[in-house]
Amino acid sequence: MEGMQTLGQALGVLVCTFQHYCRKEGDRSTLSKGELRELLENELPSLRTLQIKDGALEELMALLDTNKDNQVDFEEYIRFVAAACTFFHDFFRDAPAVQPRVQ
């Protein structure tokens, strides 16, 4: 498919995105709640249009933070990415196989 990134490029984007946000405050190898919020707001702008109930970020943080250190490490982040990919795969299962538009 012309114009699509390779899987290697997509993996690089996932890694670099995590590294970009985790280096803003505190531990430079984990995401704080604030860093996670910024990542979600900037990298998934479609979430801004959804009506998200109060406490949703805290709930997401609790789900992702499996080791309960109040941070999201890279493995926890990748579990989130995998879950998001599964959701989008299921959601767009019957749609044409085209690269999503960049917002």
C-alpha positions in Angstrom: 0.0 0.0 0.0 1.6 3.2 -1.2 2.3 5.8 1.3 2.0 3.6 4.4 4.7 3.4 7.0 6.5 0.2 7.5 5.9 -1.8 10.7 9.4 -0.8 11.9 8.6 2.9 11.4 5.3 2.5 13.3 7.2 0.7 16.2 9.7 3.6 16.2 6.8 6.1 16.5 5.4 4.2 19.5 8.7 4.2 21.3 9.6 7.8 20.5 6.2 9.0 21.6 6.6 7.3 25.0 10.1 8.7 25.4 9.0 12.2 24.4 6.3 12.4 27.1 8.0 10.5 29.9 11.0 12.9 30.0 8.9 15.9 30.9 8.8 15.5 34.7 10.0 13.2 37.5 11.2 9.7 36.5 12.5 9.9 32.9 11.5 6.3 32.2 7.9 6.4 33.2 4.8 8.5 32.6 3.2 10.4 35.5 -0.5 11.0 35.4 0.1 14.5 34.0 2.4 13.1 31.3 -0.2 10.4 30.4 -2.9 13.1 30.2 -0.7 15.2 27.8 0.2 12.2 25.7 -3.5 11.3 25.3 -4.6 14.8 24.6 -1.9 15.5 22.0 -1.6 12.1 20.4 -5.3 11.0 20.4 -7.0 14.3 19.7 -10.3 12.6 18.9 -10.6 11.8 22.6 -11.2 15.5 23.2 -14.5 15.3 21.4 -15.8 12.5 23.6 -17.8 13.1 26.8 -15.5 11.5 29.3 -16.8 11.2 32.8 -15.1 12.7 35.8 -12.3 10.4 37.1 -11.8 8.7 33.7 -8.0 9.5 33.7 -7.7 8.2 37.3 -9.5 5.0 36.2 -7.3 4.5 33.2 -4.1 5.2 35.3 -5.3 2.6 37.8 -5.8 0.0 35.0 -2.5 0.7 33.4 -0.4 0.9 36.5 -0.2 -2.8 37.2 2.7 -2.6 39.6 0.9 0.2 41.6 3.8 2.7 41.6 1.7 5.6 40.4 3.6 5.7 37.1 3.1 4.1 33.7 6.2 2.3 32.6 7.0 1.3 29.0 5.5 -2.2 29.4 2.3 -0.8 30.9 2.1 1.7 28.0 2.5 -1.0 25.4 -0.3 -3.0 27.0 -2.5 0.1 26.5 -1.3 0.5 22.9 -2.1 -3.2 22.2 -5.6 -2.8 23.8 -6.2 0.3 21.7 -5.1 -1.5 18.5 -7.4 -4.4 19.3 -10.3 -1.9 19.8 -9.6 -0.2 16.5 -9.1 -3.5 14.7 -12.5 -4.7 15.9 -14.2 -1.3 15.2 -12.9 -1.1 11.6 -13.0 -4.8 10.8 -15.4 -4.3 7.9 -13.9 -1.0 6.6 -11.7 -0.8 3.6 -8.0 -1.4 4.3 -6.6 2.1 3.9 -4.2 4.1 6.0 -6.0 6.3 8.5 -5.9 10.1 7.9 -3.5 12.1 10.0 -5.3 14.7 12.1 
